[in-house]
């Protein structure tokens, strides 16, 4: 997924004799942890930009995602425009990026108080709200993510990042966030339903052997993004298939899945939108 991302830079610290930028990459959810289980937001943090994909629900309860490229505007503050995207169904062969359309639906601001807590303020479809978020911890150890220097992604053994179809740009318009903690990857796949509307699917995928991770794919329904209070018991996750990620190295993988009886496989790679990208260990 690549739209509207232009800036470079980051917050600097000194480590191992060179300038490093410590990043907020990962999966976040409402604080306190578990209080609004059923929705979340992924941050791909590269340089002075956080690319956020927000996994939530529309007014009918259907799975709905929005994306925002949030640029740094002050220390610990990132701001951007939220977009709703439509495109070819997940099963389309070939996937035609020319059919992908984006429409602005609001704005968002991320204000970090520390490395693990952020206020998420947004206006979407005329509704203004704010929530405090924290990192989602589902396994150990938690990775440390940093940018700067010359990262060797091919040698990486932690795959936490934003990924898209390979070669880069060949299927711009959809992507998949991989959050890896220990031997578990939690993946959120943002794609499109049969009618072209936004659709997200999720998969908790433990290591199944070697460099492969496999699990059950779920389609989720729940309270609308603006529901107050958000009621987790109303969230329903329905199994729709399976997914397997098989990594040939730290920068390349095969994403094989079966959804509603449709079996496909795609080569995927990391989406580096601000060089040199972010490496987690």
Secondary structure as GFF3:
##gff-version 3
##sequence-region A 1 281
A	DSSP	beta_strand	12	15	.	.	.	ID=ss1
A	DSSP	beta_strand	18	22	.	.	.	ID=ss2
A	DSSP	beta_strand	26	30	.	.	.	ID=ss3
A	DSSP	beta_strand	40	46	.	.	.	ID=ss4
A	DSSP	beta_strand	49	57	.	.	.	ID=ss5
A	DSSP	beta_strand	63	74	.	.	.	ID=ss6
A	DSSP	beta_strand	77	86	.	.	.	ID=ss7
A	DSSP	three_ten_helix	97	99	.	.	.	ID=ss8
A	DSSP	beta_strand	101	114	.	.	.	ID=ss9
A	DSSP	beta_strand	117	124	.	.	.	ID=ss10
A	DSSP	beta_strand	127	135	.	.	.	ID=ss11
A	DSSP	beta_strand	145	147	.	.	.	ID=ss12
A	DSSP	three_ten_helix	153	155	.	.	.	ID=ss13
A	DSSP	beta_strand	161	165	.	.	.	ID=ss14
A	DSSP	beta_strand	175	181	.	.	.	ID=ss15
A	DSSP	beta_strand	184	192	.	.	.	ID=ss16
A	DSSP	beta_strand	198	209	.	.	.	ID=ss17
A	DSSP	beta_strand	212	221	.	.	.	ID=ss18
A	DSSP	three_ten_helix	232	234	.	.	.	ID=ss19
A	DSSP	beta_strand	236	249	.	.	.	ID=ss20
A	DSSP	beta_strand	252	259	.	.	.	ID=ss21
A	DSSP	beta_strand	262	270	.	.	.	ID=ss22
A	DSSP	beta_strand	278	280	.	.	.	ID=ss23
###
